[in-house]
Amino acid sequence: MEKIYQYLPQEFVTFVLVTLFSLLIGLSQRRISLKREGETTLFGTDRTFTFIGILGYLLYILDPREFRLFLGGGAVLGVLLALNYYVKQTRHHVFGVTTIVIALITYCLAPIVITQPSWFYVMVVVVVLLLTELKHTFTELAQRMKNDEMIILAKFLAISGIILPMLPDQALIPGISLTPYSVWLATVVVSGISYLSYLLRRYVFRESGILVSGIVGGLYSSTATISVLARKSREASAGEAPEYAAAMLMAISMMFLRFLILTGIFSREVLAVVYPYLLLMSAVSALVAWWLHRRRGAQVGSTADETDTGNPLEFKVALIFALLFVVFTLLTHYTLLYAGTGGLTVLSFLSGVSDITPFILNLLQGTGNVDVPLVAACSLQAIVSNIAVNLAYALFFAGRRNALSRWAWRGFGVVIGANVVLLAVFYLL
């Protein structure tokens, strides 16, 4: 935007911008106010907001040093807005002050446009327009929120903004790169991704079908999602079994993307080595899931409530994750010390029996002082092992006579086989 000043006078450009932004805000506010309050209590039309913006611009440039004219105009506008609010409150029992705040923001557009960079004042206008238009959306959102929703958000802010900065970044055990800060940082990052998945499942894909539930659940925990889907498949018909298997494989596909994100956050060096394999594994899982999805029978309904794995930000869950992180750090250190890289390879396969996230994050943060190629190899091996364990969970929770078993063997078998081939290619290259 600043380049325009090379061709046009700055005063002309800023005047046009202030006028245009004020008109847009006025149009948006007028439309919303007419729906909510009606013509009798309306403070002004779209032209009123435009003139407020122009007035603020004129008074600002006429006294650019002391700002007495601008402050005086703001005081007069505040009195007029107060009188309007008094009339609405006493005669029409309308108590909202949104219009007053928006009018004052419109009056302040001139100094913002003149003194601030273009991205900032455009952001201000965009936020005002969005918040004005999304009033009913926020109302519906508030009605759908659980009683403890703000408590969940407060927990996330507490573990990320209060506890994390207070922890020391000093080694707990001599010779092992394990600090309270690194342990809790891994916990915060994983909790953040889990919380995002929870919000998507709760508010965006609330009425979603089986397949979308697998996609969103995979961001949180593929193992938990697969276990829930397998239990629900007991009540499904044989024609719905391919859809449940497809949802499980979509959870696996999202698991690869989740580890891709975690790898990018904690180790760019490992990401440069491992990202093609993670993307290919995710694509293979998604393709097999799509193949199964095309073979479903009856239309599958919504299962949002059934696949809801609950609040991901319980402090006990965070403490368990932190404990697992410490355990895997010690296991990695002493495995390398007494069994070498071969022992770490075995440990990577064994870690798939439990939650592999602490093990992989431990390697990514360098707490075991492991070389990048070995970190990448162990991460891939742990993921493949975990997929095999997830297949066992799916078969166990679905039951022996469930039609899901046949489709799960097919889908997971193809994915595991493809991943083993890719892992062999990784070692050869």
PyMOL commands that set and color helices and strands:
alter all, ss='L'
color gray80, all
select helices_A, chain A and resi 2-6+10-36+46-62+68-91+98-107+109-115+118-133+135-144+149-166+180-204+210-220+222-233+238-266+268-293+315-353+356-364+372-398+404-428
alter helices_A, ss='H'
color red, helices_A
deselect
rebuild
show_as cartoon
